[in-house]
Amino acid sequence: MASTNDYMLHRDYEESKRLDAQHNFMRDLSGGHLTHPSVPSNNIRSIADVATGTGIWLQELAANPAYSGRVDGEERSYVGFDISPQQFPSTSEQQHNVSFVVHDMTEAFPPDYHEKFDLVNVRFLSYVIKAAEPKKVVWNILQLLSEHFLPAMWNALLKFAVEPGGYLQWQECDACDSWSIPETEMATATINHVISEKIVRGLLAGVVTPLIKTIMAFSVDVLEGQQNPISQSSDLMRITHLDTISTLHHPAPAVQATKHLAVISAATVLLESSIARKRAAMTDTQTGDIEAENLRTEVRSMEDLLAAIKHGDGVNDSDFELTWIVARKAIILEAKEPWMRIKYPPQ
């Protein structure tokens, strides 16, 4: 089980404020959308948010008119999972149909949550997932996705019909997907420091490509006489949308006006985390004199860099990309199932 002490960031009040501000910025960057436009909100009954943090995405979605009301007579439900409850909203702040559960995503979710959710949301695990963990984490998350039943109007026509399963949407923003124009020493040094720190902590330098490959790698058995509605192969998940959204020339005025604050905020918390680790290593009795002096030099250099970033030097030239992945789960059916009549209507 992963330790809560492995977390690269913090879990205090200031970090909660930073996470909420990050959420607001990323929502603007995503065109104001909390869910990908391809996800049909009218069919989504239950939503999970993995690594929910302060729960702001989940709470905001529950209050969104597109996700309010009932689906086929059922009230929608919202569940947020996180390894620590420290940043969960208080009970009085939680909406009546929103709940929060302490769970480590590197461990299998309790069976009660398996195949329960029509939509699972995951965001910004680049500084959480260890290099050896993507397959395990993704598999655990995929277990949450439901079989997806068609609306009642289709059930009346076809007696009983199913289509492919629940939706997974995942947003990531890697340090290696940031840059400055013109290229500056400060931007290069910041990116190099952050990536080096991730590697030292056993994290992936960049999570997006391994994540996409992992999602696409899972398969299911499709026996003779069965069909996979999302694919002619044995894919468990089909990536339906893979969007890259850049802050560079983004049309939203709010993005252009605040992207420098997003850069300062993220760079500050990550560099501070690295400085704290190096300072602790300097005083470790197992650290030799030469190594300690090298660490001291690195800390001084990083402190100068951090001061420049907080001052805003060169930050306005920085940009970055957000990767937005949408995938859908397969439901393996008998070839004679009614979904064939939908996909291939009688002539």
C-alpha positions as CSV (number, residue, x, y, z in Angstrom):
1,M,0.0,0.0,0.0
2,A,1.3,3.4,-0.9
3,S,2.2,5.7,2.0
4,T,0.5,9.1,2.3
5,N,4.0,10.4,3.1
6,D,5.1,9.6,-0.5
7,Y,2.9,12.4,-1.8
8,M,5.1,15.1,-3.5
9,L,2.8,18.0,-2.6
10,H,1.1,19.0,0.7
11,R,-2.3,18.5,2.3
12,D,-2.7,21.8,4.2
13,Y,-5.1,24.7,3.8
14,E,-2.8,26.5,1.3
15,E,-2.5,23.5,-0.9
16,S,-6.3,23.1,-0.9
17,K,-6.6,26.6,-2.1
18,R,-4.0,26.0,-4.8
19,L,-5.9,22.8,-5.9
20,D,-9.2,24.7,-6.1
21,A,-7.5,27.5,-8.1
22,Q,-5.9,24.9,-10.4
23,H,-9.4,23.3,-10.9
24,N,-10.8,26.7,-12.0
25,F,-8.0,27.3,-14.4
26,M,-8.1,23.9,-16.0
27,R,-11.9,24.1,-16.4
28,D,-11.4,27.4,-18.3
29,L,-8.6,25.7,-20.3
30,S,-11.1,22.9,-21.1
31,G,-13.6,25.3,-22.6
32,G,-15.6,25.5,-19.4
33,H,-16.4,21.8,-19.6
34,L,-16.2,19.6,-16.5
35,T,-16.8,16.5,-18.6
36,H,-15.8,15.9,-22.2
37,P,-18.5,17.1,-24.7
38,S,-18.6,13.6,-26.1
39,V,-19.9,12.1,-22.8
40,P,-23.8,12.0,-22.8
41,S,-24.8,13.6,-19.5
42,N,-28.4,12.5,-19.8
43,N,-27.4,8.8,-19.5
44,I,-24.9,9.1,-16.6
45,R,-26.4,7.8,-13.3
46,S,-23.3,7.4,-11.1
47,I,-20.0,9.3,-11.2
48,A,-16.7,8.5,-9.4
49,D,-13.8,10.9,-8.9
50,V,-10.5,9.1,-8.2
51,A,-7.8,11.1,-6.3
52,T,-10.5,13.7,-5.6
53,G,-8.5,15.9,-3.3
54,T,-10.8,18.7,-2.2
55,G,-13.7,17.3,-4.1
56,I,-14.2,20.5,-6.0
57,W,-14.7,18.8,-9.4
58,L,-17.2,16.4,-8.0
59,Q,-19.2,19.0,-6.0
60,E,-19.3,21.3,-9.0
61,L,-20.5,18.6,-11.3
62,A,-23.3,17.6,-8.9
63,A,-24.5,21.2,-8.9
64,N,-24.3,21.4,-12.7
65,P,-27.8,21.5,-14.4
66,A,-26.6,19.1,-17.1
67,Y,-26.0,16.5,-14.3
68,S,-29.0,17.3,-12.1
69,G,-32.3,15.4,-11.9
70,R,-33.0,11.7,-12.2
71,V,-32.0,9.2,-14.8
72,D,-34.8,6.6,-15.5
73,G,-36.2,7.4,-12.1
74,E,-32.9,7.0,-10.2
75,E,-31.2,9.9,-8.4
76,R,-27.6,10.4,-9.6
77,S,-24.9,9.5,-7.1
78,Y,-21.4,11.0,-6.8
79,V,-18.4,9.3,-4.9
80,G,-15.0,10.8,-4.5
81,F,-12.0,8.6,-3.6
82,D,-8.7,9.7,-2.1
83,I,-5.9,8.1,-0.1
84,S,-6.3,10.8,2.6
85,P,-9.4,12.5,4.0
86,Q,-7.5,15.7,5.0
87,Q,-8.8,17.8,2.1
88,F,-12.3,16.4,1.9
89,P,-15.0,19.1,2.3
90,S,-16.7,19.0,5.7
91,T,-20.0,17.1,6.0
92,S,-21.9,20.4,6.1
93,E,-20.3,21.4,2.8
94,Q,-21.2,18.2,1.0
95,Q,-24.2,18.0,-1.2
96,H,-26.7,15.3,-0.2
97,N,-25.9,13.0,-3.1
98,V,-22.1,13.3,-2.8
99,S,-20.0,11.1,-0.6
100,F,-16.2,10.7,0.0
101,V,-14.4,7.5,0.7
102,V,-10.8,7.0,1.8
103,H,-9.1,4.5,-0.6
104,D,-5.6,4.0,-2.0
105,M,-6.0,3.6,-5.8
106,T,-2.9,1.3,-5.9
107,E,-5.1,-1.3,-4.0
108,A,-8.2,-3.0,-5.5
109,F,-11.4,-1.1,-4.8
110,P,-14.0,-2.9,-2.6
111,P,-16.2,-5.1,-4.6
112,D,-19.3,-3.0,-3.8
113,Y,-17.9,-0.3,-6.1
114,H,-17.0,-2.7,-9.0
115,E,-19.0,-2.0,-12.2
116,K,-21.0,0.7,-10.4
117,F,-20.0,4.0,-12.2
118,D,-21.1,5.2,-15.6
119,L,-18.3,7.9,-15.5
120,V,-15.0,7.8,-13.8
121,N,-12.9,11.0,-13.6
122,V,-9.2,11.1,-13.0
123,R,-6.9,14.1,-13.0
124,F,-3.3,15.1,-12.5
125,L,-1.6,11.9,-11.2
126,S,1.7,12.8,-12.9
127,Y,3.2,13.5,-9.5
128,V,1.6,10.5,-7.7
129,I,1.9,7.4,-9.9
130,K,5.2,5.5,-9.4
131,A,7.0,4.2,-12.4
132,A,6.0,0.6,-11.7
133,E,2.3,1.4,-10.9
134,P,0.4,2.5,-14.1
135,K,-0.9,-1.0,-15.0
136,K,-2.0,-1.7,-11.5
137,V,-3.6,1.7,-11.0
138,V,-5.4,1.8,-14.4
139,W,-6.7,-1.8,-13.9
140,N,-8.1,-0.9,-10.4
141,I,-9.9,2.2,-11.9
142,L,-11.3,0.2,-14.8
143,Q,-13.0,-2.1,-12.4
144,L,-15.2,0.8,-11.4
145,L,-16.8,1.2,-14.8
146,S,-20.3,-0.1,-15.3
147,E,-22.2,-1.9,-17.9
148,H,-24.2,0.8,-19.7
149,F,-27.9,0.2,-20.2
150,L,-29.8,2.1,-22.9
151,P,-32.6,4.5,-21.8
152,A,-36.0,3.3,-21.0
153,M,-37.4,4.2,-24.4
154,W,-35.0,1.7,-26.1
155,N,-35.8,-0.9,-23.5
156,A,-39.5,-0.7,-24.4
157,L,-38.7,-1.2,-28.1
158,L,-36.1,-3.9,-27.7
159,K,-37.2,-5.5,-24.4
160,F,-33.6,-5.4,-23.1
161,A,-30.6,-3.8,-24.7
162,V,-27.1,-2.8,-23.7
163,E,-24.4,-0.8,-25.4
164,P,-20.7,-0.4,-24.5
165,G,-19.9,0.4,-20.9
166,G,-19.0,3.3,-18.8
167,Y,-16.8,6.3,-19.7
168,L,-13.3,7.0,-18.3
169,Q,-12.0,10.6,-18.7
170,W,-8.5,11.4,-17.6
171,Q,-6.6,14.7,-17.7
172,E,-2.9,15.1,-17.3
173,C,-0.3,17.9,-17.6
174,D,3.3,16.8,-17.5
175,A,6.3,19.0,-16.8
176,C,7.8,17.8,-20.1
177,D,4.8,19.3,-21.9
178,S,5.7,22.8,-20.9
179,W,8.0,25.3,-22.6
180,S,8.8,29.0,-23.1
181,I,9.1,31.2,-26.2
182,P,11.8,32.3,-26.5
183,E,13.5,29.5,-24.6
184,T,14.9,30.8,-21.3
185,E,17.5,29.3,-18.9
186,M,14.9,29.7,-16.1
187,A,12.3,27.7,-17.8
188,T,14.7,25.0,-18.8
189,A,16.2,24.8,-15.3
190,T,12.7,24.6,-13.7
191,I,11.6,21.7,-16.0
192,N,14.9,19.9,-15.5
193,H,14.7,20.2,-11.7
194,V,11.1,18.9,-11.7
195,I,11.7,16.0,-13.9
196,S,14.9,15.0,-12.0
197,E,12.9,15.2,-8.7
198,K,10.2,12.9,-10.1
199,I,12.8,10.3,-11.2
200,V,14.5,10.4,-7.8
201,R,11.1,9.8,-6.1
202,G,10.5,6.8,-8.4
203,L,7.8,8.6,-10.5
204,L,7.5,8.6,-14.3
205,A,9.2,11.5,-16.0
206,G,6.2,11.8,-18.2
207,V,2.9,9.9,-17.6
208,V,0.8,10.6,-20.6
209,T,2.3,8.2,-23.2
210,P,2.6,5.3,-20.7
211,L,-1.0,6.0,-19.6
212,I,-2.4,5.8,-23.1
213,K,-0.5,2.6,-23.8
214,T,-1.7,1.0,-20.6
215,I,-5.3,1.9,-21.3
216,M,-5.1,0.4,-24.8
217,A,-3.2,-2.8,-23.6
218,F,-6.0,-4.4,-21.6
219,S,-8.0,-7.0,-23.5
220,V,-10.9,-9.4,-22.9
221,D,-11.8,-12.8,-24.3
222,V,-14.2,-12.7,-27.2
223,L,-15.4,-16.3,-27.8
224,E,-16.9,-17.6,-31.0
225,G,-20.5,-16.4,-31.4
226,Q,-19.8,-13.2,-29.3
227,Q,-19.4,-9.6,-30.3
228,N,-17.4,-6.7,-28.9
229,P,-19.5,-3.6,-29.7
230,I,-16.6,-1.1,-29.4
231,S,-14.1,-3.0,-31.5
232,Q,-13.6,-5.9,-33.9
233,S,-10.8,-7.0,-31.6
234,S,-10.5,-8.0,-28.0
235,D,-9.9,-4.4,-26.7
236,L,-11.3,-3.9,-23.2
237,M,-11.2,-0.1,-23.6
238,R,-11.5,2.0,-26.7
239,I,-10.0,5.5,-26.6
240,T,-12.7,7.6,-28.3
241,H,-11.1,11.0,-27.9
242,L,-7.5,12.2,-27.3
243,D,-7.4,15.9,-27.1
244,T,-4.4,18.2,-26.5
245,I,-5.2,21.7,-25.3
246,S,-2.5,24.3,-25.2
247,T,-2.4,27.6,-23.3
248,L,-0.5,29.1,-26.3
249,H,-3.0,31.3,-28.2
250,H,-5.9,29.9,-26.2
251,P,-9.1,31.9,-27.1
252,A,-10.3,32.2,-23.5
253,P,-9.3,35.6,-22.0
254,A,-9.3,34.0,-18.5
255,V,-6.7,31.5,-19.6
256,Q,-4.4,34.2,-21.1
257,A,-4.9,36.4,-18.0
258,T,-4.1,33.8,-15.4
259,K,-1.8,31.2,-17.0
260,H,1.3,32.9,-15.5
261,L,-0.3,32.4,-12.1
262,A,-0.8,28.7,-12.8
263,V,2.8,28.3,-13.8
264,I,4.1,30.2,-10.7
265,S,1.8,28.1,-8.4
266,A,2.8,24.7,-9.9
267,A,6.5,25.5,-10.1
268,T,6.6,26.9,-6.6
269,V,5.0,23.9,-4.9
270,L,7.1,21.4,-6.9
271,L,10.4,23.2,-6.3
272,E,9.7,23.7,-2.6
273,S,9.0,19.9,-2.3
274,S,12.4,19.2,-4.0
275,I,14.3,21.7,-1.8
276,A,12.7,20.2,1.3
277,R,13.8,16.6,0.3
278,K,17.3,17.8,-0.5
279,R,17.6,19.6,2.9
280,A,16.5,16.5,4.7
281,A,19.1,14.4,2.8
282,M,21.8,16.9,3.7
283,T,21.3,16.2,7.4
284,D,21.0,12.4,7.0
285,T,23.8,10.7,8.8
286,Q,24.3,8.4,5.8
287,T,25.1,11.3,3.5
288,G,28.8,11.8,2.9
289,D,30.5,15.2,3.1
290,I,30.9,15.6,-0.7
291,E,27.3,14.6,-1.4
292,A,26.1,17.0,1.3
293,E,28.0,19.8,-0.2
294,N,26.7,19.0,-3.7
295,L,23.1,19.0,-2.2
296,R,23.8,22.4,-0.5
297,T,24.9,23.9,-3.9
298,E,21.8,22.5,-5.6
299,V,19.5,23.9,-2.9
300,R,21.1,27.4,-3.2
301,S,20.6,27.3,-6.9
302,M,17.0,26.2,-6.6
303,E,16.3,28.8,-4.0
304,D,17.5,31.5,-6.4
305,L,15.4,30.0,-9.1
306,L,12.3,29.9,-6.8
307,A,12.8,33.5,-5.8
308,A,12.9,34.5,-9.5
309,I,9.7,32.5,-10.3
310,K,7.8,34.0,-7.4
311,H,8.9,37.4,-8.7
312,G,7.4,36.5,-12.0
313,D,10.6,36.8,-14.0
314,G,10.1,35.3,-17.5
315,V,6.9,33.5,-16.4
316,N,4.7,35.3,-19.0
317,D,6.7,33.5,-21.8
318,S,5.7,30.0,-20.4
319,D,3.1,27.8,-21.8
320,F,2.0,24.2,-21.4
321,E,-0.4,21.5,-22.7
322,L,-3.2,19.6,-21.2
323,T,-3.9,16.0,-22.4
324,W,-7.6,14.9,-22.2
325,I,-8.2,11.2,-22.7
326,V,-11.7,9.7,-23.0
327,A,-12.2,5.9,-23.2
328,R,-15.1,3.6,-23.1
329,K,-15.4,0.1,-21.7
330,A,-16.4,-2.9,-23.8
331,I,-19.3,-5.2,-23.0
332,I,-19.0,-8.6,-24.7
333,L,-22.3,-9.8,-26.0
334,E,-23.8,-12.7,-27.8
335,A,-23.9,-12.1,-31.5
336,K,-27.7,-12.2,-31.5
337,E,-28.1,-9.4,-28.8
338,P,-30.4,-6.5,-29.7
339,W,-27.5,-4.0,-30.1
340,M,-27.0,-5.5,-33.5
341,R,-30.4,-4.2,-34.5
342,I,-29.4,-0.7,-33.5
343,K,-26.0,-0.8,-35.3
344,Y,-27.3,-2.7,-38.3
345,P,-31.1,-2.0,-38.7
346,P,-33.1,-4.4,-40.8
347,Q,-33.4,-3.4,-44.5
